[in-house]
Amino acid sequence: MKGVGGGWLGTAVAMGILLVIPFRQGVFWACWAIPVIGLVAALPTLWAGASVALDTPATPPWIRTVLIMMLLIAGFILSMESKRAEQAVLQRSG
């Protein structure tokens, strides 16, 4: 559990730095990097939680991991829509 916690802490720091610097500057790759980092961290967590839930009587919080993954994907879709809207406005005004 400490290893998973450390992994999520590192993931949160990396995503926070990406949000504060390149994402706010409008760098396009940051829109992709943030959800990719989150999903790369979430997939092994989901696999481990689902394995424990299926193989033992324990009830790990794997559903929360699915929720996190859905929120990452929703945030990605919304940020891409926002970028498309910005580009449309710039094309009309330019």
Secondary structure, DSSP 4 states (H G I P E B T S, - for coil): -HHHHHHHHHHHHHHHHHIIIIITTT-HHHHHHHHHHHHHHHHHHHHHHHHHHHHSS----HHHHHHHHHHHHHHHHHHHHHHHHHHHHHHHH-
